[in-house]
């Protein structure tokens, strides 16, 4: 998981402000609905006291959830989840 985090963070640090995030939001939604919704609903993304305040924090949370649940995610799946969650809820630049 550290490799996935490092790779995505490098992408973000290398001028991702002008480039779209990698990933497929539709695949991210399907993965989210199949895996993440068993622990929580989407209200965790919209509550006023949410803890995720940046793309790196979002990636870290996805990796933490993956680790805690034992779900193995490859880099493309993490990218898909980040893309879906960011486009739908967070809107980080």
C-alpha positions as a printed Julia matrix, in Angstrom:
93×3 Matrix{Float64}:
   0.0    0.0     0.0
   2.86   2.42    0.66
   3.92   2.06   -2.98
   0.43   2.98   -4.15
   0.34   5.98   -1.83
   3.81   7.1    -2.87
   3.0    6.76   -6.55
  -0.23   8.73   -6.3
   1.4   11.38   -4.11
   4.2   11.78   -6.64
   1.61  12.28   -9.34
  -0.13  14.91   -7.24
   3.1   16.7    -6.42
   4.23  16.76  -10.05
   1.8   19.4   -11.19
  -1.5   17.57  -11.04
  -3.22  20.89  -10.52
  -3.46  21.31  -14.27
  -4.02  17.64  -15.1
  -7.11  15.59  -14.34
  -6.86  12.89  -11.7
  -6.15   9.42  -13.02
  -8.84   6.81  -12.65
 -12.36   5.99  -13.72
 -15.1    7.45  -11.51
 -17.68   4.9   -12.68
 -15.42   2.01  -11.69
 -14.69   3.84   -8.42
 -18.4    4.12   -7.66
 -18.95   0.43   -8.35
 -16.0   -0.5    -6.13
 -17.18   1.93   -3.44
 -20.71   0.54   -3.49
 -19.46  -3.05   -3.32
 -16.77  -2.57   -0.66
 -17.06   0.69    1.29
 -20.81   0.77    1.87
 -20.62  -2.33    4.06
 -18.95  -0.17    6.77
 -20.52   3.27    6.22
 -22.81   5.25    3.99
 -21.98   8.41    2.06
 -22.86  10.71    4.96
 -19.25  10.4     6.2
 -18.17  12.42    3.16
 -20.62  15.27    3.66
 -20.68  15.76    7.44
 -19.49  19.12    8.72
 -16.71  17.62   10.85
 -15.22  15.38    8.17
 -11.53  14.67    8.6
 -10.48  14.51    4.96
  -9.3   17.93    3.81
  -6.94  17.15    0.91
  -6.23  14.62   -1.83
  -3.27  13.13    0.07
  -5.5   12.7     3.13
  -8.15  11.01    0.96
  -5.59   8.59   -0.45
  -4.28   7.84    3.03
  -7.81   7.16    4.28
  -8.55   4.8     1.4
  -5.34   2.92    2.11
  -6.17   2.82    5.83
  -9.65   1.47    5.18
  -8.21  -1.1     2.8
  -5.71  -2.22    5.42
  -8.29  -2.31    8.24
 -10.76  -4.37    6.24
  -8.23  -6.63    4.55
  -9.44  -5.58    1.11
  -6.54  -5.6    -1.34
  -6.64  -2.66   -3.73
  -4.26  -2.2    -6.63
  -3.15   1.24   -7.81
  -5.84   1.52  -10.47
  -8.56   0.73   -7.92
  -7.22   3.38   -5.52
  -7.15   5.85   -8.42
 -10.74   4.92   -9.32
 -11.93   5.42   -5.73
 -10.09   8.73   -5.39
 -11.56   9.95   -8.67
 -15.11   8.94   -7.71
 -14.97  10.33   -4.18
 -13.31  13.55   -5.24
 -15.66  14.23   -8.16
 -18.76  13.32   -6.16
 -18.05  14.69   -2.69
 -14.75  16.45   -2.05
 -13.99  18.54   -5.15
 -10.3   19.0    -4.29
  -8.23  20.69   -6.96
